[in-house]
Amino acid sequence: MAPFKAEEGRSIREIAESLGIKTKTAYARLHLAREHLKTLALA
């Protein structure tokens, strides 16, 4: 999900629609992806 947002500049709503998930689910997954990236960056 993070690549969709960062590289393509797509909105959360557009990402959710393309993946067939709810907008809230897309927000949650993006949050988890960002947290994972922070963990990797600090390792």
VOGU-3710 file (C-alpha; in Angstrom, 3 decimals, decimal comma):
1> mapfkaeegr> 0,000/0,000/0,000  2,760/2,421/0,823  4,110/2,262/-2,752  0,679/3,185/-4,136  0,541/6,239/-1,923  4,161/7,357/-2,253  4,987/6,591/-5,870  1,671/7,085/-7,583  0,249/9,839/-5,379  -3,060/8,011/-5,071
11> sireiaeslg> -5,570/8,823/-2,359  -6,479/6,334/0,340  -9,950/6,080/-1,188  -8,493/5,192/-4,604  -6,183/2,603/-3,067  -9,045/1,028/-1,119  -11,233/0,845/-4,218  -8,493/-0,732/-6,324  -7,799/-3,357/-3,640  -11,478/-4,006/-2,925
21> iktktayarl> -11,212/-3,089/0,765  -12,834/-0,515/3,029  -11,223/2,908/3,409  -10,661/2,339/7,136  -8,873/-0,924/6,358  -6,632/0,899/3,888  -5,759/3,511/6,537  -4,960/0,760/9,041  -2,754/-1,141/6,602  -0,899/2,018/5,608
31> hlarehlktl> -0,300/2,795/9,274  1,065/-0,708/9,872  3,291/-0,441/6,799  4,729/2,865/8,027  5,371/1,424/11,485  7,112/-1,570/9,913  9,311/0,728/7,826  10,258/2,706/10,952  11,257/-0,528/12,671  13,395/-1,564/9,713
41> ala> 15,025/1,857/9,505  16,012/1,752/13,172  17,411/-1,792/13,008
//
